[in-house]
Amino acid sequence: MQRSRSIAVASALRGVCRSQTQTWTRNAAVRRFISTVVAAPVVQQPKSSFSASVVRQQAVRPTQIRTQARRSYASSSSNAPLQKTALYDLHLRYGAKMVPFGGFHMPVQYSSLSVIQSHLFTRSHASLFDVGHMVQRLFSGPGAAQFLERITPSAASALGEHRSTLSCIMHADGSGGIVDDTIVTKLTADKFYVVTNAACRDKDNEYLRKEMAKWNAEPGHESLQVKEEQLSESGLIALQGPEAAPILSLLLPKDFNLRGLLFGHSAYTPLMLPGSNTQTSPVLISRGGYTGEDGFEISIPSPAETVTITEAILSAGGPEKVQLAGLGARDSLRLEAGMCLYGHDLDDTTTPVEGALSWIIPKERRGPDAGYYGAEKIAKQLVPKAKGGEGVERRRVGLIVEGAPAREGYPIVTAEGEKVGVVTSGCPSPSLGKNIAMGYIKEGLHKVGTEVQVVVRGKPKKAVVSKMPFVPNKYWRGESA
């Protein structure tokens, strides 16, 4: 995916955050008012009727908080026509504002809620996101685990069945650079479900094609063949927020133990449609997400069932508990959760150690002979210079910024004006009422509490290195967690 496309998409998302700040207030009473409005949401009414089973009840329309200014959104630099997810028509019926993202028409927000309202609604209730633009892949064959352990630092072989891990696809040149970040889920000993980013689709496809061909052709790999299948017909939705589990439970078979499905675990199950005895095809439910909230990502095997299940979730929860949400809220939620957006917070030149992702590398894979691309480089970086290692020159950090919000590309400087880093993502935090950002800063200045400055429109603004996530995560790890 071309860098210009990533910049264009980022401009669209930054525009959403920027227009929020035009009316953003630090007055606590107004923030409480915003929360009150969110507690009584506008019903997202489709512009044309659905089936009788998902008719939504009318609600009193509260006064809208106008946080979104009119603006034009940047388009993709590619001449290829934008694709549509299975939910494209549903988005339009619910009043979505569509923008190009990762080669797809995607909703940035809906007419019923502003981006700030949608963000806060997710934190207090639940939101349903269309993430069908993401690339869903199956790697299978007797060599699948070993192949994934070559291209990522994950311990794919050691994963339990239906367990997931965040990982990075590594460049084959040994530089330690990241091709893409990914979620790897072990379904069986020789089958893995892997989700990669839409904006990296072309780059990832070329990389994986070459690497699989090389793997399968190597001497001794006749019995370790691996193949990849893209699940292009499968939809993917994310139900996120404290009401996510109660809502999903209304669609699950009675014998399904949802409380036993912990963060990072997954399971196949059919869903029961409300008001009928109809079962869907089995779907893959993975507990996790991109918001820091408890939630689920649901892979659905066909476009038609993606629409049916989305409507069923909205109907089961009702507008007081679940609303559709778009890219605008998704971006501010993930930033509060301290999660990276590839192409901005991570790229081909970033290593996992620089990106504050050392924790994704299991202990048994931290040596120079771990066998994945870049292992030797990463092993040196994991050891600080003071202890004889190579260390790193920069690290990804969180920042709390005073004044106007920091944007991607803004310099991070010392009080003396020396440039020591750069902002990669920034946004006003609806949950905190503060401006938050993440970026890369010179090693030694990365410790929490360090005071620096961010140059905003030519003026230095005080910033403090902050612990991430900015908002504590609420992943479901069991009763005693």
GUVOZA-599462 format. One line per 2 residues: number of its first residue (from 1); their letters; for each residue x, y, z of C-alpha. Coordinates in Angstrom, 1 decimal. Layout:
BEGIN
NUM) a) X Y Z ~ ...
***
This chain:
BEGIN
1) mq) 0.0 0.0 0.0 ~ 1.5 3.3 -1.0
3) rs) 2.5 5.7 1.8 ~ 0.4 8.5 0.2
5) rs) -2.7 6.5 0.7 ~ -1.8 6.1 4.4
7) ia) -1.3 9.8 4.7 ~ -4.6 10.5 3.0
9) va) -6.5 8.2 5.3 ~ -4.7 9.7 8.3
11) sa) -5.8 13.1 7.2 ~ -9.4 12.0 7.2
13) lr) -9.1 10.6 10.7 ~ -7.2 13.7 11.9
15) gv) -9.9 15.8 10.4 ~ -12.4 14.1 12.6
17) cr) -10.3 14.8 15.7 ~ -9.5 18.3 14.7
19) sq) -13.2 19.2 14.2 ~ -13.9 17.9 17.7
21) tq) -11.4 20.3 19.2 ~ -13.2 23.3 17.6
23) tw) -15.9 22.8 20.2 ~ -14.0 20.8 22.8
25) tr) -14.3 22.2 26.3 ~ -12.4 21.5 29.4
27) na) -15.3 22.6 31.6 ~ -16.3 19.6 33.7
29) av) -19.9 20.5 33.8 ~ -20.1 20.4 30.0
31) rr) -18.3 17.1 29.9 ~ -20.9 15.8 32.4
33) fi) -23.6 17.1 30.0 ~ -22.0 15.2 27.1
35) st) -22.1 12.0 29.2 ~ -25.7 12.6 30.0
37) vv) -26.7 12.9 26.4 ~ -24.7 9.8 25.5
39) aa) -26.6 7.9 28.2 ~ -29.8 8.5 26.3
41) pv) -28.7 7.9 22.7 ~ -30.4 8.7 19.4
43) vq) -31.8 5.6 17.8 ~ -29.9 4.7 14.6
45) qp) -32.9 4.4 12.3 ~ -32.2 2.8 8.8
47) ks) -33.4 4.8 5.8 ~ -35.3 1.8 4.6
49) sf) -37.0 -1.1 6.4 ~ -35.3 -4.3 7.4
51) sa) -37.0 -7.6 8.2 ~ -39.6 -7.6 10.9
53) sv) -37.3 -9.3 13.3 ~ -35.0 -6.3 13.6
55) vr) -37.5 -3.4 13.6 ~ -36.1 -0.7 16.0
57) qq) -38.3 1.1 18.5 ~ -38.5 4.9 18.1
59) av) -36.9 7.0 20.9 ~ -37.1 10.6 21.8
61) rp) -34.3 12.4 20.0 ~ -32.2 14.4 22.5
63) tq) -30.4 17.6 21.5 ~ -27.4 16.9 19.4
65) ir) -24.0 18.2 20.5 ~ -22.5 19.7 17.3
67) tq) -18.9 18.6 17.3 ~ -18.5 17.8 13.6
69) ar) -17.7 20.7 11.2 ~ -18.3 20.3 7.5
71) rs) -15.1 19.2 5.8 ~ -14.0 17.2 2.8
73) ya) -12.2 14.0 3.4 ~ -9.0 13.0 1.5
75) ss) -9.4 10.2 -1.0 ~ -7.1 7.3 -1.7
77) ss) -4.2 7.8 -4.1 ~ -4.9 4.6 -5.9
79) na) -6.8 4.5 -9.1 ~ -8.3 1.2 -8.2
81) pl) -12.1 1.4 -7.4 ~ -12.9 1.3 -3.7
83) qk) -14.3 -2.0 -2.5 ~ -17.4 -2.4 -0.3
85) ta) -17.8 -4.6 2.8 ~ -20.9 -6.8 3.2
87) ly) -22.4 -4.0 5.4 ~ -22.1 -1.1 2.9
89) dl) -25.8 -0.8 2.2 ~ -26.6 -1.1 5.9
91) hl) -24.2 1.7 6.7 ~ -26.0 4.0 4.2
93) ry) -29.4 3.1 5.7 ~ -28.2 4.1 9.1
95) ga) -26.9 7.4 7.9 ~ -23.2 6.7 7.8
97) km) -20.7 9.2 6.4 ~ -18.4 7.1 4.2
99) vp) -14.7 7.7 3.6 ~ -12.0 5.8 1.8
101) fg) -9.9 3.6 4.1 ~ -7.6 0.8 3.2
103) gf) -9.1 0.5 -0.3 ~ -12.7 0.3 1.0
105) hm) -15.7 2.6 1.5 ~ -15.9 2.7 5.3
107) pv) -18.1 4.6 7.8 ~ -16.3 7.3 9.7
109) qy) -19.4 8.2 11.8 ~ -23.2 7.9 11.8
111) ss) -25.8 10.7 11.8 ~ -27.2 9.7 15.2
113) ls) -24.0 10.3 17.2 ~ -21.0 12.6 17.0
115) vi) -17.6 11.0 17.1 ~ -17.2 12.1 20.8
117) qs) -20.6 10.7 21.7 ~ -19.9 7.5 19.9
119) hl) -16.6 7.1 21.7 ~ -18.1 7.7 25.1
121) ft) -21.0 5.4 24.3 ~ -18.6 2.6 23.6
123) rs) -16.9 3.2 27.0 ~ -20.2 3.1 28.8
125) ha) -22.4 0.7 26.8 ~ -21.4 -1.1 23.5
127) sl) -20.6 -0.2 19.9 ~ -20.6 -2.4 16.8
129) fd) -17.9 -1.8 14.3 ~ -17.6 -3.1 10.7
131) vg) -14.0 -4.3 10.4 ~ -14.7 -6.3 7.2
133) hm) -12.0 -4.4 5.4 ~ -9.3 -6.3 7.4
135) vq) -7.7 -9.3 5.6 ~ -8.7 -12.6 7.1
137) rl) -6.3 -15.5 6.2 ~ -6.0 -19.2 7.0
139) fs) -2.6 -20.8 7.0 ~ -2.8 -24.6 7.0
141) gp) -0.6 -27.6 6.4 ~ 2.0 -29.6 8.4
143) ga) 4.5 -26.7 8.2 ~ 2.0 -23.9 9.1
145) aq) 3.3 -23.3 12.6 ~ 6.9 -23.4 11.7
147) fl) 6.3 -21.1 8.8 ~ 4.6 -18.5 11.0
149) er) 7.5 -18.8 13.4 ~ 9.9 -17.9 10.6
151) it) 8.0 -14.7 9.6 ~ 6.9 -13.6 13.1
153) ps) 8.4 -13.8 16.6 ~ 5.4 -15.6 17.9
155) aa) 5.5 -19.1 19.4 ~ 2.8 -20.4 17.1
157) sa) 3.6 -24.1 17.9 ~ 3.3 -23.5 21.7
159) lg) -0.1 -21.7 21.4 ~ -3.0 -23.6 22.8
161) eh) -5.8 -24.3 20.4 ~ -8.2 -21.4 20.0
163) rs) -5.6 -19.1 21.6 ~ -4.6 -15.8 20.0
165) tl) -1.5 -13.6 20.2 ~ -0.6 -10.2 18.8
167) sc) 2.5 -10.4 16.6 ~ 4.4 -8.7 13.8
169) im) 5.3 -9.9 10.4 ~ 9.0 -9.3 10.0
171) ha) 11.1 -8.2 7.0 ~ 13.2 -11.0 5.6
173) dg) 16.3 -8.8 5.3 ~ 17.2 -9.2 9.0
175) sg) 16.7 -5.5 9.8 ~ 14.0 -6.2 12.4
177) gi) 11.6 -4.0 10.5 ~ 7.9 -4.7 10.6
179) vd) 5.9 -5.5 7.4 ~ 2.6 -5.4 9.3
181) dt) 1.2 -6.1 12.7 ~ -1.2 -9.1 13.0
183) iv) -3.3 -11.3 15.3 ~ -2.4 -15.0 15.1
185) tk) -5.0 -17.5 16.3 ~ -4.3 -21.2 16.5
187) lt) -7.3 -23.2 15.4 ~ -5.7 -26.7 15.3
189) ad) -2.1 -27.9 15.3 ~ -1.8 -27.3 11.6
191) kf) -4.4 -24.5 11.0 ~ -4.0 -20.8 11.9
193) yv) -6.4 -17.8 11.5 ~ -4.4 -14.7 10.8
195) vt) -5.8 -11.1 10.5 ~ -3.8 -8.4 8.8
197) na) -4.4 -4.8 8.0 ~ -6.4 -3.7 5.0
199) ac) -4.0 -0.9 4.1 ~ -1.1 -3.4 3.8
201) rd) -3.1 -5.9 1.7 ~ -1.0 -5.6 -1.5
203) kd) 2.3 -5.5 0.4 ~ 1.4 -8.4 2.6
205) ne) 0.1 -10.5 -0.3 ~ 3.4 -10.0 -2.2
207) yl) 5.5 -10.7 0.8 ~ 3.5 -13.9 1.8
209) rk) 3.5 -15.2 -1.7 ~ 7.3 -15.0 -2.0
211) em) 7.9 -16.4 1.5 ~ 5.5 -19.3 1.1
213) ak) 7.0 -20.2 -2.2 ~ 10.5 -20.1 -0.7
215) wn) 9.4 -22.1 2.3 ~ 7.7 -24.8 0.3
217) ae) 10.6 -25.1 -2.1 ~ 13.3 -25.6 0.5
219) pg) 15.0 -29.0 0.7 ~ 13.5 -31.1 3.6
221) he) 10.2 -29.2 3.5 ~ 8.4 -31.8 1.4
223) sl) 6.5 -32.9 4.5 ~ 6.2 -29.3 5.9
225) qv) 4.2 -27.7 3.1 ~ 2.0 -24.7 3.9
227) ke) -0.8 -23.0 2.0 ~ -2.7 -19.8 2.5
229) eq) -6.4 -19.0 1.9 ~ -7.9 -15.5 2.0
231) ls) -11.4 -15.5 3.5 ~ -12.6 -12.9 1.0
233) es) -16.3 -13.7 1.4 ~ -16.2 -13.6 5.2
235) gl) -17.4 -10.6 7.1 ~ -15.8 -9.4 10.3
237) ia) -17.5 -7.3 13.0 ~ -16.3 -6.1 16.4
239) lq) -18.7 -5.7 19.4 ~ -16.9 -3.6 22.0
241) gp) -17.8 -2.2 25.4 ~ -19.1 -3.2 28.9
243) ea) -22.5 -4.3 27.4 ~ -20.9 -6.4 24.7
245) ap) -21.0 -9.7 26.7 ~ -24.6 -9.4 27.9
247) il) -25.7 -8.5 24.4 ~ -23.9 -11.3 22.7
249) sl) -25.1 -13.8 25.3 ~ -28.7 -13.2 24.0
251) ll) -27.7 -14.8 20.7 ~ -25.6 -17.7 22.0
253) pk) -26.8 -21.3 22.5 ~ -27.7 -22.0 26.1
255) df) -24.8 -24.3 26.6 ~ -22.2 -21.8 25.4
257) nl) -20.0 -20.7 28.4 ~ -19.3 -17.1 27.5
259) rg) -17.8 -16.3 30.9 ~ -15.3 -19.1 30.3
261) ll) -14.2 -17.5 27.0 ~ -11.3 -15.3 28.2
263) fg) -9.4 -12.5 26.6 ~ -7.3 -13.9 23.8
265) hs) -9.5 -17.1 23.4 ~ -11.8 -18.0 20.6
267) ay) -14.5 -20.5 19.7 ~ -16.7 -21.6 16.9
269) tp) -20.5 -21.5 17.5 ~ -23.7 -20.9 15.6
271) lm) -25.8 -17.9 16.8 ~ -29.5 -17.9 17.5
273) lp) -31.5 -15.2 15.8 ~ -33.8 -13.3 18.1
275) gs) -37.5 -14.1 17.9 ~ -37.0 -17.3 15.9
277) nt) -35.5 -20.8 16.2 ~ -33.2 -20.0 13.3
279) qt) -29.5 -20.8 13.7 ~ -26.7 -19.2 11.7
281) sp) -23.7 -21.0 10.3 ~ -20.9 -21.4 12.9
283) vl) -19.0 -18.2 13.4 ~ -15.6 -17.6 15.0
285) is) -15.9 -15.5 18.1 ~ -12.6 -14.1 19.4
287) rg) -12.5 -12.2 22.7 ~ -10.5 -9.0 22.3
289) gy) -10.5 -5.9 20.1 ~ -9.0 -2.5 19.4
291) tg) -10.6 -0.4 22.0 ~ -9.3 -1.5 25.4
293) ed) -12.8 -2.6 26.4 ~ -14.1 -6.1 26.8
295) gf) -15.4 -7.2 23.5 ~ -15.5 -9.7 20.6
297) ei) -14.5 -9.9 17.0 ~ -16.8 -12.2 15.1
299) si) -15.8 -13.7 11.8 ~ -18.9 -14.6 9.7
301) ps) -18.6 -17.0 6.7 ~ -20.9 -15.1 4.2
303) pa) -21.9 -11.6 3.3 ~ -25.6 -12.3 3.7
305) et) -25.1 -13.7 7.2 ~ -22.9 -10.8 8.1
307) vt) -25.8 -8.5 7.5 ~ -28.3 -10.8 9.3
309) it) -26.0 -11.1 12.4 ~ -25.3 -7.4 12.5
311) ea) -29.0 -6.6 12.5 ~ -29.6 -9.3 15.1
313) il) -27.0 -7.8 17.5 ~ -28.5 -4.3 17.1
315) sa) -32.0 -5.7 17.7 ~ -31.0 -7.9 20.7
317) gg) -29.2 -5.0 22.5 ~ -31.6 -2.2 21.6
319) pe) -30.5 1.4 20.9 ~ -30.0 2.1 24.6
321) kv) -27.2 -0.5 24.9 ~ -25.6 -0.8 21.4
323) ql) -25.0 1.6 18.5 ~ -23.1 1.4 15.3
325) ag) -19.7 3.2 15.4 ~ -17.2 4.3 12.7
327) lg) -13.6 4.9 12.1 ~ -13.6 8.2 14.0
329) ar) -14.5 6.7 17.4 ~ -12.4 3.6 16.6
331) ds) -9.3 5.8 16.2 ~ -9.7 7.8 19.4
333) lr) -10.6 4.6 21.3 ~ -7.5 2.7 20.2
335) le) -5.3 5.7 21.0 ~ -6.7 5.9 24.5
337) ag) -5.9 2.1 24.7 ~ -2.3 2.8 23.6
339) mc) -2.7 0.6 20.4 ~ -0.7 1.2 17.3
341) ly) -2.0 2.1 13.8 ~ 0.3 0.6 11.2
343) gh) 1.7 3.2 8.7 ~ 1.8 5.7 11.5
345) dl) 2.9 4.3 14.9 ~ 4.6 1.4 13.2
347) dd) 6.2 1.0 9.8 ~ 8.8 -0.9 7.8
349) tt) 11.7 0.8 9.6 ~ 10.3 0.2 13.1
351) tp) 11.4 -2.8 15.2 ~ 9.2 -4.3 17.9
353) ve) 11.6 -3.1 20.6 ~ 11.5 0.5 19.3
355) ga) 7.7 0.2 19.1 ~ 7.4 -0.8 22.8
357) ls) 6.2 -4.3 21.6 ~ 8.9 -6.4 23.2
359) wi) 6.2 -8.0 25.3 ~ 4.9 -9.8 22.2
361) ip) 8.1 -11.8 22.0 ~ 7.9 -14.9 24.2
363) ke) 10.9 -15.6 26.4 ~ 11.9 -18.7 24.5
365) rr) 12.2 -16.6 21.3 ~ 14.4 -13.8 22.6
367) gp) 17.7 -15.2 21.6 ~ 19.7 -14.5 18.4
369) da) 19.1 -18.1 17.2 ~ 15.3 -18.0 17.6
371) gy) 14.8 -18.6 13.9 ~ 12.5 -15.7 12.9
373) yg) 13.5 -12.9 10.5 ~ 15.5 -10.3 12.4
375) ae) 16.0 -12.4 15.6 ~ 19.7 -11.5 15.8
377) ki) 19.0 -7.8 15.5 ~ 16.1 -8.0 18.0
379) ak) 18.1 -10.0 20.5 ~ 20.8 -7.2 20.6
381) ql) 18.1 -4.5 21.0 ~ 16.5 -6.3 23.9
383) vp) 19.7 -5.8 25.9 ~ 20.4 -2.2 26.9
385) ka) 23.8 -0.7 26.0 ~ 24.6 -0.5 29.7
387) kg) 24.5 -4.2 29.9 ~ 26.5 -4.9 26.8
389) ge) 23.7 -5.0 24.2 ~ 22.8 -2.7 21.4
391) gv) 19.7 -1.2 22.9 ~ 17.7 1.2 20.8
393) er) 18.0 4.9 19.9 ~ 14.3 5.7 20.2
395) rr) 11.2 4.3 21.8 ~ 7.4 4.7 21.3
397) vg) 5.9 6.5 24.2 ~ 2.6 8.1 25.3
399) li) 2.3 11.8 25.8 ~ -0.1 14.2 27.6
401) ve) 0.0 17.5 25.8 ~ -1.1 20.9 27.0
403) ga) -2.9 23.4 24.8 ~ -3.9 22.4 21.2
405) pa) -3.7 18.7 20.4 ~ -0.5 17.2 18.9
407) re) -0.7 15.8 15.4 ~ 1.2 13.3 13.4
409) gy) 4.6 14.7 12.3 ~ 4.8 17.4 15.0
411) pi) 8.4 17.6 16.5 ~ 9.1 16.6 20.1
413) vt) 11.8 18.9 21.5 ~ 13.6 19.6 24.8
415) ae) 13.2 22.8 26.7 ~ 16.4 24.0 24.9
417) ge) 14.7 23.3 21.5 ~ 16.7 20.2 20.6
419) kv) 14.6 17.8 18.5 ~ 14.4 14.5 20.2
421) gv) 11.4 12.8 18.6 ~ 8.2 13.0 16.6
423) vt) 4.5 12.5 17.2 ~ 2.9 9.7 15.3
425) sg) -0.7 9.9 16.5 ~ -2.6 12.5 18.5
427) cp) -6.2 13.3 19.5 ~ -8.2 14.9 22.2
429) sp) -9.2 12.1 24.7 ~ -13.0 12.2 25.2
431) sl) -12.6 10.0 28.3 ~ -10.0 12.1 30.0
433) gk) -10.6 15.6 28.7 ~ -6.9 15.9 27.8
435) ni) -4.9 15.9 24.7 ~ -3.1 12.6 24.3
437) am) -0.6 11.4 21.7 ~ 2.0 8.8 21.0
439) gy) 5.3 9.1 19.2 ~ 8.9 8.2 19.2
441) ik) 11.4 9.8 21.5 ~ 15.1 9.6 22.1
443) eg) 16.2 6.8 24.4 ~ 16.7 8.1 27.9
445) lh) 13.8 10.5 27.7 ~ 11.2 7.7 27.4
447) kv) 10.6 7.3 31.2 ~ 7.1 8.1 32.5
449) gt) 7.0 11.6 34.0 ~ 9.7 13.1 31.7
451) ev) 8.8 16.6 30.6 ~ 9.4 17.6 27.0
453) qv) 7.7 19.9 24.5 ~ 5.7 19.4 21.3
455) vv) 5.9 22.0 18.7 ~ 2.3 22.8 17.7
457) rg) 2.0 25.2 14.8 ~ 5.4 26.6 15.5
459) kp) 4.8 27.0 19.2 ~ 6.2 24.7 21.9
461) kk) 3.6 23.2 24.2 ~ 4.4 21.3 27.4
463) av) 4.1 17.5 27.2 ~ 4.7 14.8 29.7
465) vs) 5.6 11.2 28.9 ~ 2.7 9.1 30.1
467) km) 2.1 5.5 30.8 ~ 0.0 3.6 28.2
469) pf) -2.7 2.7 28.0 ~ -4.0 6.1 28.9
471) vp) -7.3 4.6 29.9 ~ -7.1 1.3 31.9
473) nk) -8.1 -1.7 29.8 ~ -11.0 -3.9 30.8
475) yw) -10.2 -7.2 29.1 ~ -12.1 -10.2 30.5
477) rg) -9.5 -12.5 32.1 ~ -11.8 -14.3 34.5
479) es) -13.4 -13.9 37.9 ~ -10.2 -13.6 39.8
481) a) -8.3 -11.4 37.4
***
